[in-house]
Amino acid sequence: MGYRVVVAGATGNVGREMLNILAERQFPIDEIVALASRKSLGTQCSFGDKTLTTKDLDTFDFSGWDIAFFAIGSEATEKYAPKAAKAGCVVIDNSSLYRYDPDVPLVVPEVNPEAVDGYARKNIIANPNCSTAQMVVTLKPLHDRARIKRVVVSTYQSVSGTGKAAMDELWDQTKGMYVPGQEREPSIYPKQIAFNVIPQCDKFMEDGSTREEWKMVAETKKIVDPAIKVTATCVRVPVFVGHSEAINIEFEEFLDEDEARDILRESPGIMVIDKREDGGYVTPVECVGDYATFISRIRQDSTIDNGLNLWCVSDNLRKGAALNAVQIAETLGNRILKKG
Ligand code: 2RA
């Protein structure tokens, strides 16, 4: 006996990946429904070898459904998540709306699986920001070994993190560079993204950082350890899928680069590709469609006593969103619901 599963936002980048990953991992499902907004009603979505026709989120009755994956953004989540939760359906939400709510678990199963046990407080579990997920998978095993004091991270985030329209903008702008008359002015981003990088992800805050940078700080503290100091610079780059991060870590005690590499090699969700030779590292185009968080360029930071540098790459639509959400459901099932 399996679960009755809802995927809300099934026509977006993340919703489609949720359906793909539920099928790939053979999540125990008795019945599944794909929901979308009115404008996408009737759209067909793939679920393994099946095709689902989207139904109307606005009128859907969540009663009798077990788990609802939400990938509909904070505004719509605010309207529909309480309705689903009240109907007894556990919501696993990809938006940022509930991540910082003390009564809502924020979970990366390789890092804090036990946090799902608190799901019943609101019947909602929050998925972290994509750039946070791959970083905390990397930090946790190192933190367990040598206690992290401080993290300095620069991200190189693909346009799929913004959505399908941003992917279209990158494509059109790039084409427009070569095909006269097909120029495409910036509309999704404040500046040109083709052949450029933009040091802004999400809105600016009072202190000069962006919400994306604030999310990485707040979420790392909630998921791993509130004592860890984090400072982030989040940059949008002309890549379709795959977020990259240059991470500098300061520990309480010395951690040798070789020991760090061995620890990471043995850690869940991580693939270490780290050779000090041309091409001995992972790049975003190589991570697309994979489940792993890839780690390369592991090396001592000799400018401080207990420092380490590394490079981290992962498919932002998978581990950064859809895969993590499905893994939360698997963890919830194994620990509590026990169907399937
Ligand atoms: C981004 N992390 O990359 C944000 C939302 N997915 O745009």
py3Dmol code that shows the C-alpha trace and the ligand (Angstrom):
import py3Dmol

protein = """\
ATOM      1  CA  MET A   1       0.000   0.000   0.000  1.00  0.00           C
ATOM      2  CA  GLY A   2       1.400   3.367  -1.076  1.00  0.00           C
ATOM      3  CA  TYR A   3       0.629   7.051  -0.679  1.00  0.00           C
ATOM      4  CA  ARG A   4      -1.864   9.327  -2.381  1.00  0.00           C
ATOM      5  CA  VAL A   5       0.433  12.104  -3.648  1.00  0.00           C
ATOM      6  CA  VAL A   6      -0.183  15.618  -4.953  1.00  0.00           C
ATOM      7  CA  VAL A   7       2.313  17.686  -6.939  1.00  0.00           C
ATOM      8  CA  ALA A   8       1.253  21.322  -6.965  1.00  0.00           C
ATOM      9  CA  GLY A   9       3.078  23.449  -9.536  1.00  0.00           C
ATOM     10  CA  ALA A  10       3.599  20.446 -11.779  1.00  0.00           C
ATOM     11  CA  THR A  11       4.272  22.477 -14.916  1.00  0.00           C
ATOM     12  CA  GLY A  12       7.226  24.482 -13.535  1.00  0.00           C
ATOM     13  CA  ASN A  13      10.913  23.544 -13.575  1.00  0.00           C
ATOM     14  CA  VAL A  14      10.820  22.087 -10.051  1.00  0.00           C
ATOM     15  CA  GLY A  15       7.364  20.487 -10.301  1.00  0.00           C
ATOM     16  CA  ARG A  16       8.345  18.574 -13.428  1.00  0.00           C
ATOM     17  CA  GLU A  17      11.533  17.348 -11.719  1.00  0.00           C
ATOM     18  CA  MET A  18       9.482  16.269  -8.686  1.00  0.00           C
ATOM     19  CA  LEU A  19       7.374  14.049 -10.951  1.00  0.00           C
ATOM     20  CA  ASN A  20      10.488  12.698 -12.681  1.00  0.00           C
ATOM     21  CA  ILE A  21      12.223  11.880  -9.409  1.00  0.00           C
ATOM     22  CA  LEU A  22       9.145  10.322  -7.789  1.00  0.00           C
ATOM     23  CA  ALA A  23       9.031   7.962 -10.758  1.00  0.00           C
ATOM     24  CA  GLU A  24      12.798   7.349 -10.905  1.00  0.00           C
ATOM     25  CA  ARG A  25      12.975   6.458  -7.201  1.00  0.00           C
ATOM     26  CA  GLN A  26       9.750   4.442  -7.363  1.00  0.00           C
ATOM     27  CA  PHE A  27       8.314   6.334  -4.406  1.00  0.00           C
ATOM     28  CA  PRO A  28       5.392   4.147  -3.188  1.00  0.00           C
ATOM     29  CA  ILE A  29       2.387   5.775  -4.817  1.00  0.00           C
ATOM     30  CA  ASP A  30      -1.150   4.424  -5.052  1.00  0.00           C
ATOM     31  CA  GLU A  31      -2.487   7.561  -6.734  1.00  0.00           C
ATOM     32  CA  ILE A  32      -0.929  10.826  -7.985  1.00  0.00           C
ATOM     33  CA  VAL A  33      -2.429  14.105  -9.163  1.00  0.00           C
ATOM     34  CA  ALA A  34      -0.706  17.053 -10.842  1.00  0.00           C
ATOM     35  CA  LEU A  35      -2.079  20.480  -9.974  1.00  0.00           C
ATOM     36  CA  ALA A  36      -1.502  23.788 -11.715  1.00  0.00           C
ATOM     37  CA  SER A  37      -2.856  27.298 -11.795  1.00  0.00           C
ATOM     38  CA  ARG A  38      -5.787  28.192 -14.069  1.00  0.00           C
ATOM     39  CA  LYS A  39      -3.424  29.417 -16.824  1.00  0.00           C
ATOM     40  CA  SER A  40      -1.735  26.002 -17.041  1.00  0.00           C
ATOM     41  CA  LEU A  41      -4.911  23.934 -16.585  1.00  0.00           C
ATOM     42  CA  GLY A  42      -5.051  20.835 -18.766  1.00  0.00           C
ATOM     43  CA  THR A  43      -1.311  20.860 -19.455  1.00  0.00           C
ATOM     44  CA  GLN A  44       0.089  17.346 -19.736  1.00  0.00           C
ATOM     45  CA  CYS A  45       3.018  16.277 -17.540  1.00  0.00           C
ATOM     46  CA  SER A  46       5.114  13.127 -17.586  1.00  0.00           C
ATOM     47  CA  PHE A  47       5.166  10.811 -14.601  1.00  0.00           C
ATOM     48  CA  GLY A  48       7.460   7.950 -15.574  1.00  0.00           C
ATOM     49  CA  ASP A  49       5.789   6.238 -18.523  1.00  0.00           C
ATOM     50  CA  LYS A  50       2.434   7.830 -17.667  1.00  0.00           C
ATOM     51  CA  THR A  51       0.995  11.179 -18.685  1.00  0.00           C
ATOM     52  CA  LEU A  52      -0.900  13.313 -16.180  1.00  0.00           C
ATOM     53  CA  THR A  53      -3.286  16.092 -17.126  1.00  0.00           C
ATOM     54  CA  THR A  54      -3.058  18.967 -14.656  1.00  0.00           C
ATOM     55  CA  LYS A  55      -6.057  19.773 -12.503  1.00  0.00           C
ATOM     56  CA  ASP A  56      -7.072  23.062 -10.900  1.00  0.00           C
ATOM     57  CA  LEU A  57      -5.163  23.864  -7.702  1.00  0.00           C
ATOM     58  CA  ASP A  58      -7.702  26.501  -6.740  1.00  0.00           C
ATOM     59  CA  THR A  59     -10.631  24.097  -6.415  1.00  0.00           C
ATOM     60  CA  PHE A  60      -8.748  20.954  -5.394  1.00  0.00           C
ATOM     61  CA  ASP A  61      -9.883  19.102  -2.231  1.00  0.00           C
ATOM     62  CA  PHE A  62      -6.821  17.799  -0.357  1.00  0.00           C
ATOM     63  CA  SER A  63      -8.908  15.573   1.953  1.00  0.00           C
ATOM     64  CA  GLY A  64      -7.766  11.946   1.831  1.00  0.00           C
ATOM     65  CA  TRP A  65      -4.427  12.773   0.207  1.00  0.00           C
ATOM     66  CA  ASP A  66      -1.256  11.871   2.144  1.00  0.00           C
ATOM     67  CA  ILE A  67       1.567  14.097   0.875  1.00  0.00           C
ATOM     68  CA  ALA A  68       1.525  17.277  -1.225  1.00  0.00           C
ATOM     69  CA  PHE A  69       4.708  18.544  -2.876  1.00  0.00           C
ATOM     70  CA  PHE A  70       4.400  22.299  -3.370  1.00  0.00           C
ATOM     71  CA  ALA A  71       6.442  24.178  -5.981  1.00  0.00           C
ATOM     72  CA  ILE A  72       4.171  27.169  -6.482  1.00  0.00           C
ATOM     73  CA  GLY A  73       6.039  30.073  -4.892  1.00  0.00           C
ATOM     74  CA  SER A  74       5.462  31.786  -1.563  1.00  0.00           C
ATOM     75  CA  GLU A  75       2.355  33.768  -2.506  1.00  0.00           C
ATOM     76  CA  ALA A  76       0.335  30.762  -3.685  1.00  0.00           C
ATOM     77  CA  THR A  77       1.763  28.586  -0.906  1.00  0.00           C
ATOM     78  CA  GLU A  78       0.409  31.052   1.664  1.00  0.00           C
ATOM     79  CA  LYS A  79      -3.054  30.524   0.166  1.00  0.00           C
ATOM     80  CA  TYR A  80      -3.061  26.747  -0.374  1.00  0.00           C
ATOM     81  CA  ALA A  81      -0.626  25.126   2.088  1.00  0.00           C
ATOM     82  CA  PRO A  82      -2.774  25.795   5.200  1.00  0.00           C
ATOM     83  CA  LYS A  83      -5.800  24.395   3.320  1.00  0.00           C
ATOM     84  CA  ALA A  84      -3.905  21.203   2.439  1.00  0.00           C
ATOM     85  CA  ALA A  85      -2.388  20.859   5.909  1.00  0.00           C
ATOM     86  CA  LYS A  86      -5.768  21.327   7.586  1.00  0.00           C
ATOM     87  CA  ALA A  87      -7.212  18.591   5.355  1.00  0.00           C
ATOM     88  CA  GLY A  88      -4.625  16.207   6.811  1.00  0.00           C
ATOM     89  CA  CYS A  89      -2.211  16.252   3.854  1.00  0.00           C
ATOM     90  CA  VAL A  90       1.461  16.733   4.804  1.00  0.00           C
ATOM     91  CA  VAL A  91       2.867  19.619   2.739  1.00  0.00           C
ATOM     92  CA  ILE A  92       6.510  19.535   1.608  1.00  0.00           C
ATOM     93  CA  ASP A  93       7.024  23.087   0.418  1.00  0.00           C
ATOM     94  CA  ASN A  94       9.798  24.320  -1.868  1.00  0.00           C
ATOM     95  CA  SER A  95       9.078  28.025  -1.346  1.00  0.00           C
ATOM     96  CA  SER A  96      10.808  30.152   1.300  1.00  0.00           C
ATOM     97  CA  LEU A  97       7.531  30.942   3.093  1.00  0.00           C
ATOM     98  CA  TYR A  98       7.836  28.499   6.022  1.00  0.00           C
ATOM     99  CA  ARG A  99      11.619  27.906   6.109  1.00  0.00           C
ATOM    100  CA  TYR A 100      12.241  30.274   9.011  1.00  0.00           C
ATOM    101  CA  ASP A 101       9.116  29.363  11.003  1.00  0.00           C
ATOM    102  CA  PRO A 102      10.258  27.766  14.303  1.00  0.00           C
ATOM    103  CA  ASP A 103       7.268  25.399  14.125  1.00  0.00           C
ATOM    104  CA  VAL A 104       8.174  24.119  10.656  1.00  0.00           C
ATOM    105  CA  PRO A 105      11.081  21.697  10.125  1.00  0.00           C
ATOM    106  CA  LEU A 106      13.620  22.772   7.484  1.00  0.00           C
ATOM    107  CA  VAL A 107      15.188  19.525   6.284  1.00  0.00           C
ATOM    108  CA  VAL A 108      18.078  18.179   4.251  1.00  0.00           C
ATOM    109  CA  PRO A 109      17.874  14.416   4.871  1.00  0.00           C
ATOM    110  CA  GLU A 110      21.647  13.849   4.759  1.00  0.00           C
ATOM    111  CA  VAL A 111      22.060  16.519   7.454  1.00  0.00           C
ATOM    112  CA  ASN A 112      19.102  16.668   9.864  1.00  0.00           C
ATOM    113  CA  PRO A 113      16.677  13.799   9.044  1.00  0.00           C
ATOM    114  CA  GLU A 114      15.379  13.729  12.619  1.00  0.00           C
ATOM    115  CA  ALA A 115      13.881  17.192  12.062  1.00  0.00           C
ATOM    116  CA  VAL A 116      10.998  15.636  10.096  1.00  0.00           C
ATOM    117  CA  ASP A 117       9.673  14.292  13.426  1.00  0.00           C
ATOM    118  CA  GLY A 118       8.347  17.806  14.122  1.00  0.00           C
ATOM    119  CA  TYR A 119       6.181  17.861  10.963  1.00  0.00           C
ATOM    120  CA  ALA A 120       2.862  17.513  12.806  1.00  0.00           C
ATOM    121  CA  ARG A 121       3.122  20.941  14.457  1.00  0.00           C
ATOM    122  CA  LYS A 122       1.816  22.522  11.250  1.00  0.00           C
ATOM    123  CA  ASN A 123       1.665  19.461   8.959  1.00  0.00           C
ATOM    124  CA  ILE A 124       4.215  21.322   6.834  1.00  0.00           C
ATOM    125  CA  ILE A 125       7.904  20.608   6.139  1.00  0.00           C
ATOM    126  CA  ALA A 126      10.084  23.179   4.365  1.00  0.00           C
ATOM    127  CA  ASN A 127      12.604  22.484   1.634  1.00  0.00           C
ATOM    128  CA  PRO A 128      15.720  24.713   1.786  1.00  0.00           C
ATOM    129  CA  ASN A 129      16.912  27.146  -0.837  1.00  0.00           C
ATOM    130  CA  CYS A 130      18.769  25.368  -3.637  1.00  0.00           C
ATOM    131  CA  SER A 131      22.085  27.109  -2.921  1.00  0.00           C
ATOM    132  CA  THR A 132      21.790  26.141   0.754  1.00  0.00           C
ATOM    133  CA  ALA A 133      21.049  22.458   0.171  1.00  0.00           C
ATOM    134  CA  GLN A 134      24.263  21.572  -1.646  1.00  0.00           C
ATOM    135  CA  MET A 135      26.331  23.623   0.809  1.00  0.00           C
ATOM    136  CA  VAL A 136      24.974  22.034   4.014  1.00  0.00           C
ATOM    137  CA  VAL A 137      25.392  18.524   2.560  1.00  0.00           C
ATOM    138  CA  THR A 138      29.056  19.464   2.173  1.00  0.00           C
ATOM    139  CA  LEU A 139      29.498  21.238   5.512  1.00  0.00           C
ATOM    140  CA  LYS A 140      27.804  18.718   7.815  1.00  0.00           C
ATOM    141  CA  PRO A 141      30.386  15.858   7.694  1.00  0.00           C
ATOM    142  CA  LEU A 142      33.242  18.335   8.063  1.00  0.00           C
ATOM    143  CA  HIS A 143      31.480  20.101  10.944  1.00  0.00           C
ATOM    144  CA  ASP A 144      31.018  16.771  12.730  1.00  0.00           C
ATOM    145  CA  ARG A 145      34.766  16.157  12.486  1.00  0.00           C
ATOM    146  CA  ALA A 146      36.283  19.598  13.157  1.00  0.00           C
ATOM    147  CA  ARG A 147      33.553  22.051  14.193  1.00  0.00           C
ATOM    148  CA  ILE A 148      33.143  24.880  11.699  1.00  0.00           C
ATOM    149  CA  LYS A 149      33.574  28.454  12.951  1.00  0.00           C
ATOM    150  CA  ARG A 150      33.018  30.433   9.753  1.00  0.00           C
ATOM    151  CA  VAL A 151      32.039  29.929   6.102  1.00  0.00           C
ATOM    152  CA  VAL A 152      32.669  32.336   3.241  1.00  0.00           C
ATOM    153  CA  VAL A 153      30.817  31.285   0.098  1.00  0.00           C
ATOM    154  CA  SER A 154      30.528  32.723  -3.415  1.00  0.00           C
ATOM    155  CA  THR A 155      27.830  31.163  -5.565  1.00  0.00           C
ATOM    156  CA  TYR A 156      27.565  30.906  -9.351  1.00  0.00           C
ATOM    157  CA  GLN A 157      23.850  30.235  -9.827  1.00  0.00           C
ATOM    158  CA  SER A 158      22.217  29.028 -13.027  1.00  0.00           C
ATOM    159  CA  VAL A 159      19.215  30.773 -14.539  1.00  0.00           C
ATOM    160  CA  SER A 160      16.928  27.760 -14.048  1.00  0.00           C
ATOM    161  CA  GLY A 161      16.851  28.810 -10.388  1.00  0.00           C
ATOM    162  CA  THR A 162      14.791  31.793 -11.490  1.00  0.00           C
ATOM    163  CA  GLY A 163      12.484  29.733 -13.712  1.00  0.00           C
ATOM    164  CA  LYS A 164      11.680  28.838 -17.306  1.00  0.00           C
ATOM    165  CA  ALA A 165      11.284  32.466 -18.392  1.00  0.00           C
ATOM    166  CA  ALA A 166      14.845  33.194 -17.261  1.00  0.00           C
ATOM    167  CA  MET A 167      16.126  30.212 -19.264  1.00  0.00           C
ATOM    168  CA  ASP A 168      14.305  31.630 -22.302  1.00  0.00           C
ATOM    169  CA  GLU A 169      15.890  35.041 -21.657  1.00  0.00           C
ATOM    170  CA  LEU A 170      19.395  33.583 -21.579  1.00  0.00           C
ATOM    171  CA  TRP A 171      18.715  31.644 -24.770  1.00  0.00           C
ATOM    172  CA  ASP A 172      17.141  34.596 -26.611  1.00  0.00           C
ATOM    173  CA  GLN A 173      19.819  37.069 -25.508  1.00  0.00           C
ATOM    174  CA  THR A 174      22.588  34.674 -26.538  1.00  0.00           C
ATOM    175  CA  LYS A 175      20.940  34.099 -29.929  1.00  0.00           C
ATOM    176  CA  GLY A 176      20.377  37.823 -30.301  1.00  0.00           C
ATOM    177  CA  MET A 177      24.130  38.389 -30.094  1.00  0.00           C
ATOM    178  CA  TYR A 178      24.562  36.520 -33.359  1.00  0.00           C
ATOM    179  CA  VAL A 179      21.272  36.942 -35.207  1.00  0.00           C
ATOM    180  CA  PRO A 180      20.603  40.570 -36.168  1.00  0.00           C
ATOM    181  CA  GLY A 181      17.072  41.649 -35.317  1.00  0.00           C
ATOM    182  CA  GLN A 182      16.692  39.003 -32.585  1.00  0.00           C
ATOM    183  CA  GLU A 183      18.173  41.125 -29.779  1.00  0.00           C
ATOM    184  CA  ARG A 184      16.423  40.553 -26.439  1.00  0.00           C
ATOM    185  CA  GLU A 185      16.551  43.278 -23.792  1.00  0.00           C
ATOM    186  CA  PRO A 186      16.840  42.305 -20.096  1.00  0.00           C
ATOM    187  CA  SER A 187      13.378  41.702 -18.656  1.00  0.00           C
ATOM    188  CA  ILE A 188      13.751  38.979 -16.025  1.00  0.00           C
ATOM    189  CA  TYR A 189      17.108  40.227 -14.735  1.00  0.00           C
ATOM    190  CA  PRO A 190      18.144  43.868 -14.130  1.00  0.00           C
ATOM    191  CA  LYS A 191      21.064  43.487 -16.563  1.00  0.00           C
ATOM    192  CA  GLN A 192      22.111  41.354 -19.531  1.00  0.00           C
ATOM    193  CA  ILE A 193      22.769  37.757 -18.511  1.00  0.00           C
ATOM    194  CA  ALA A 194      24.210  36.435 -21.788  1.00  0.00           C
ATOM    195  CA  PHE A 195      28.035  36.495 -21.669  1.00  0.00           C
ATOM    196  CA  ASN A 196      27.754  38.316 -18.344  1.00  0.00           C
ATOM    197  CA  VAL A 197      27.432  37.691 -14.593  1.00  0.00           C
ATOM    198  CA  ILE A 198      25.015  39.489 -12.252  1.00  0.00           C
ATOM    199  CA  PRO A 199      25.959  39.936  -8.549  1.00  0.00           C
ATOM    200  CA  GLN A 200      22.325  39.870  -7.457  1.00  0.00           C
ATOM    201  CA  CYS A 201      20.025  36.928  -6.716  1.00  0.00           C
ATOM    202  CA  ASP A 202      16.641  38.006  -5.305  1.00  0.00           C
ATOM    203  CA  LYS A 203      15.983  41.462  -3.794  1.00  0.00           C
ATOM    204  CA  PHE A 204      18.407  43.743  -1.943  1.00  0.00           C
ATOM    205  CA  MET A 205      18.082  44.143   1.815  1.00  0.00           C
ATOM    206  CA  GLU A 206      18.816  47.143   4.050  1.00  0.00           C
ATOM    207  CA  ASP A 207      22.367  46.009   4.870  1.00  0.00           C
ATOM    208  CA  GLY A 208      23.381  45.719   1.206  1.00  0.00           C
ATOM    209  CA  SER A 209      23.126  41.938   1.034  1.00  0.00           C
ATOM    210  CA  THR A 210      20.468  40.176  -1.027  1.00  0.00           C
ATOM    211  CA  ARG A 211      17.697  37.877   0.237  1.00  0.00           C
ATOM    212  CA  GLU A 212      19.461  34.948  -1.409  1.00  0.00           C
ATOM    213  CA  GLU A 213      22.574  35.658   0.656  1.00  0.00           C
ATOM    214  CA  TRP A 214      20.473  36.083   3.806  1.00  0.00           C
ATOM    215  CA  LYS A 215      18.733  32.752   3.098  1.00  0.00           C
ATOM    216  CA  MET A 216      22.074  30.911   2.968  1.00  0.00           C
ATOM    217  CA  VAL A 217      23.035  32.364   6.342  1.00  0.00           C
ATOM    218  CA  ALA A 218      19.701  31.781   8.098  1.00  0.00           C
ATOM    219  CA  GLU A 219      19.101  28.311   6.660  1.00  0.00           C
ATOM    220  CA  THR A 220      22.609  26.996   7.365  1.00  0.00           C
ATOM    221  CA  LYS A 221      22.169  28.054  10.984  1.00  0.00           C
ATOM    222  CA  LYS A 222      18.755  26.349  11.242  1.00  0.00           C
ATOM    223  CA  ILE A 223      19.798  23.118   9.491  1.00  0.00           C
ATOM    224  CA  VAL A 224      23.381  22.603  10.712  1.00  0.00           C
ATOM    225  CA  ASP A 225      24.330  24.795  13.702  1.00  0.00           C
ATOM    226  CA  PRO A 226      23.314  28.342  14.757  1.00  0.00           C
ATOM    227  CA  ALA A 227      26.892  28.946  15.939  1.00  0.00           C
ATOM    228  CA  ILE A 228      28.335  28.799  12.422  1.00  0.00           C
ATOM    229  CA  LYS A 229      29.086  32.232  10.956  1.00  0.00           C
ATOM    230  CA  VAL A 230      28.236  32.442   7.248  1.00  0.00           C
ATOM    231  CA  THR A 231      28.820  35.220   4.743  1.00  0.00           C
ATOM    232  CA  ALA A 232      27.692  34.779   1.145  1.00  0.00           C
ATOM    233  CA  THR A 233      27.893  36.497  -2.222  1.00  0.00           C
ATOM    234  CA  CYS A 234      25.323  35.079  -4.644  1.00  0.00           C
ATOM    235  CA  VAL A 235      25.925  35.617  -8.350  1.00  0.00           C
ATOM    236  CA  ARG A 236      23.786  34.740 -11.376  1.00  0.00           C
ATOM    237  CA  VAL A 237      25.746  33.248 -14.261  1.00  0.00           C
ATOM    238  CA  PRO A 238      24.878  32.335 -17.881  1.00  0.00           C
ATOM    239  CA  VAL A 239      24.406  28.622 -17.179  1.00  0.00           C
ATOM    240  CA  PHE A 240      21.076  26.862 -17.743  1.00  0.00           C
ATOM    241  CA  VAL A 241      21.142  24.267 -14.934  1.00  0.00           C
ATOM    242  CA  GLY A 242      23.598  23.613 -12.108  1.00  0.00           C
ATOM    243  CA  HIS A 243      24.685  25.833  -9.230  1.00  0.00           C
ATOM    244  CA  SER A 244      28.379  26.117  -8.348  1.00  0.00           C
ATOM    245  CA  GLU A 245      29.887  27.399  -5.111  1.00  0.00           C
ATOM    246  CA  ALA A 246      33.387  28.358  -4.008  1.00  0.00           C
ATOM    247  CA  ILE A 247      33.387  27.612  -0.269  1.00  0.00           C
ATOM    248  CA  ASN A 248      36.004  28.711   2.260  1.00  0.00           C
ATOM    249  CA  ILE A 249      35.753  27.108   5.700  1.00  0.00           C
ATOM    250  CA  GLU A 250      37.448  28.026   8.983  1.00  0.00           C
ATOM    251  CA  PHE A 251      37.408  25.284  11.627  1.00  0.00           C
ATOM    252  CA  GLU A 252      37.890  25.286  15.411  1.00  0.00           C
ATOM    253  CA  GLU A 253      40.780  22.835  14.892  1.00  0.00           C
ATOM    254  CA  PHE A 254      43.093  21.920  12.018  1.00  0.00           C
ATOM    255  CA  LEU A 255      41.650  19.559   9.380  1.00  0.00           C
ATOM    256  CA  ASP A 256      44.094  18.171   6.868  1.00  0.00           C
ATOM    257  CA  GLU A 257      42.958  18.389   3.215  1.00  0.00           C
ATOM    258  CA  ASP A 258      43.500  14.658   2.670  1.00  0.00           C
ATOM    259  CA  GLU A 259      41.422  13.758   5.715  1.00  0.00           C
ATOM    260  CA  ALA A 260      38.723  16.197   4.572  1.00  0.00           C
ATOM    261  CA  ARG A 261      38.700  14.547   1.160  1.00  0.00           C
ATOM    262  CA  ASP A 262      38.371  11.081   2.730  1.00  0.00           C
ATOM    263  CA  ILE A 263      35.530  12.260   4.979  1.00  0.00           C
ATOM    264  CA  LEU A 264      33.641  13.773   2.049  1.00  0.00           C
ATOM    265  CA  ARG A 265      34.196  10.663  -0.069  1.00  0.00           C
ATOM    266  CA  GLU A 266      32.432   8.609   2.614  1.00  0.00           C
ATOM    267  CA  SER A 267      29.570  11.085   3.171  1.00  0.00           C
ATOM    268  CA  PRO A 268      25.974  10.611   1.952  1.00  0.00           C
ATOM    269  CA  GLY A 269      24.937  12.475  -1.183  1.00  0.00           C
ATOM    270  CA  ILE A 270      28.493  13.501  -2.093  1.00  0.00           C
ATOM    271  CA  MET A 271      30.700  12.562  -5.052  1.00  0.00           C
ATOM    272  CA  VAL A 272      34.313  13.752  -4.830  1.00  0.00           C
ATOM    273  CA  ILE A 273      35.978  14.426  -8.173  1.00  0.00           C
ATOM    274  CA  ASP A 274      39.264  16.035  -7.186  1.00  0.00           C
ATOM    275  CA  LYS A 275      42.427  15.664  -9.211  1.00  0.00           C
ATOM    276  CA  ARG A 276      45.095  18.384  -9.398  1.00  0.00           C
ATOM    277  CA  GLU A 277      45.284  18.235 -13.187  1.00  0.00           C
ATOM    278  CA  ASP A 278      43.590  19.846 -16.216  1.00  0.00           C
ATOM    279  CA  GLY A 279      39.879  19.052 -15.961  1.00  0.00           C
ATOM    280  CA  GLY A 280      40.247  17.268 -12.591  1.00  0.00           C
ATOM    281  CA  TYR A 281      37.075  18.881 -11.204  1.00  0.00           C
ATOM    282  CA  VAL A 282      33.348  19.052 -11.874  1.00  0.00           C
ATOM    283  CA  THR A 283      31.582  21.817 -13.807  1.00  0.00           C
ATOM    284  CA  PRO A 284      27.825  22.589 -13.846  1.00  0.00           C
ATOM    285  CA  VAL A 285      27.132  21.051 -17.264  1.00  0.00           C
ATOM    286  CA  GLU A 286      28.402  17.726 -15.879  1.00  0.00           C
ATOM    287  CA  CYS A 287      26.076  17.686 -12.849  1.00  0.00           C
ATOM    288  CA  VAL A 288      22.769  18.080 -14.729  1.00  0.00           C
ATOM    289  CA  GLY A 289      20.336  15.232 -14.035  1.00  0.00           C
ATOM    290  CA  ASP A 290      22.512  13.753 -11.294  1.00  0.00           C
ATOM    291  CA  TYR A 291      21.532  13.320  -7.640  1.00  0.00           C
ATOM    292  CA  ALA A 292      24.993  13.999  -6.230  1.00  0.00           C
ATOM    293  CA  THR A 293      26.590  17.059  -4.738  1.00  0.00           C
ATOM    294  CA  PHE A 294      29.976  17.099  -6.411  1.00  0.00           C
ATOM    295  CA  ILE A 295      33.065  18.335  -4.562  1.00  0.00           C
ATOM    296  CA  SER A 296      36.350  19.355  -6.196  1.00  0.00           C
ATOM    297  CA  ARG A 297      39.391  21.620  -5.559  1.00  0.00           C
ATOM    298  CA  ILE A 298      39.750  20.527  -1.911  1.00  0.00           C
ATOM    299  CA  ARG A 299      42.804  22.319  -0.537  1.00  0.00           C
ATOM    300  CA  GLN A 300      44.193  23.919   2.573  1.00  0.00           C
ATOM    301  CA  ASP A 301      43.689  27.667   3.060  1.00  0.00           C
ATOM    302  CA  SER A 302      47.117  28.563   4.434  1.00  0.00           C
ATOM    303  CA  THR A 303      46.179  32.197   5.084  1.00  0.00           C
ATOM    304  CA  ILE A 304      44.456  31.139   8.334  1.00  0.00           C
ATOM    305  CA  ASP A 305      45.312  28.488  10.953  1.00  0.00           C
ATOM    306  CA  ASN A 306      42.478  26.013  10.285  1.00  0.00           C
ATOM    307  CA  GLY A 307      41.238  26.802   6.794  1.00  0.00           C
ATOM    308  CA  LEU A 308      40.005  24.767   3.826  1.00  0.00           C
ATOM    309  CA  ASN A 309      38.824  25.734   0.331  1.00  0.00           C
ATOM    310  CA  LEU A 310      36.622  23.632  -1.921  1.00  0.00           C
ATOM    311  CA  TRP A 311      34.392  23.778  -5.013  1.00  0.00           C
ATOM    312  CA  CYS A 312      30.836  22.433  -4.875  1.00  0.00           C
ATOM    313  CA  VAL A 313      28.488  21.768  -7.823  1.00  0.00           C
ATOM    314  CA  SER A 314      24.991  20.314  -7.924  1.00  0.00           C
ATOM    315  CA  ASP A 315      21.854  20.220 -10.085  1.00  0.00           C
ATOM    316  CA  ASN A 316      19.812  23.007  -8.472  1.00  0.00           C
ATOM    317  CA  LEU A 317      16.532  21.536  -9.740  1.00  0.00           C
ATOM    318  CA  ARG A 318      17.364  18.153  -8.192  1.00  0.00           C
ATOM    319  CA  LYS A 319      19.325  18.207  -4.925  1.00  0.00           C
ATOM    320  CA  GLY A 320      18.587  21.921  -4.772  1.00  0.00           C
ATOM    321  CA  ALA A 321      14.841  21.364  -4.898  1.00  0.00           C
ATOM    322  CA  ALA A 322      12.932  18.337  -6.243  1.00  0.00           C
ATOM    323  CA  LEU A 323      15.259  15.535  -5.087  1.00  0.00           C
ATOM    324  CA  ASN A 324      15.569  16.986  -1.599  1.00  0.00           C
ATOM    325  CA  ALA A 325      11.769  17.268  -1.370  1.00  0.00           C
ATOM    326  CA  VAL A 326      11.300  13.625  -2.397  1.00  0.00           C
ATOM    327  CA  GLN A 327      14.030  12.548   0.021  1.00  0.00           C
ATOM    328  CA  ILE A 328      12.134  14.387   2.782  1.00  0.00           C
ATOM    329  CA  ALA A 329       9.031  12.350   1.881  1.00  0.00           C
ATOM    330  CA  GLU A 330      11.084   9.140   1.935  1.00  0.00           C
ATOM    331  CA  THR A 331      12.496  10.076   5.341  1.00  0.00           C
ATOM    332  CA  LEU A 332       9.023  10.941   6.665  1.00  0.00           C
ATOM    333  CA  GLY A 333       7.742   7.622   5.363  1.00  0.00           C
ATOM    334  CA  ASN A 334      10.580   5.600   6.859  1.00  0.00           C
ATOM    335  CA  ARG A 335      10.513   7.348  10.225  1.00  0.00           C
ATOM    336  CA  ILE A 336       6.807   7.979  10.752  1.00  0.00           C
ATOM    337  CA  LEU A 337       4.159   7.297   8.120  1.00  0.00           C
ATOM    338  CA  LYS A 338       5.538   3.831   7.202  1.00  0.00           C
ATOM    339  CA  LYS A 339       3.413   3.113   4.119  1.00  0.00           C
ATOM    340  CA  GLY A 340       4.749   1.543   0.961  1.00  0.00           C
TER     341      GLY A 340
END
"""
ligand_1 = """\
7
2RA
C 17.577 30.946 -7.399
N 17.785 29.939 -5.195
O 18.545 30.275 -7.749
C 16.938 30.739 -6.044
C 15.569 30.154 -6.179
N 15.577 28.864 -6.740
O 17.051 31.816 -8.111
"""
view = py3Dmol.view(width=600, height=400)
view.addModel(protein, "pdb")
view.setStyle({"model": 0}, {"cartoon": {"style": "trace"}})
view.addModel(ligand_1, "xyz")
view.setStyle({"model": 1}, {"stick": {}})
view.zoomTo()
view.show()
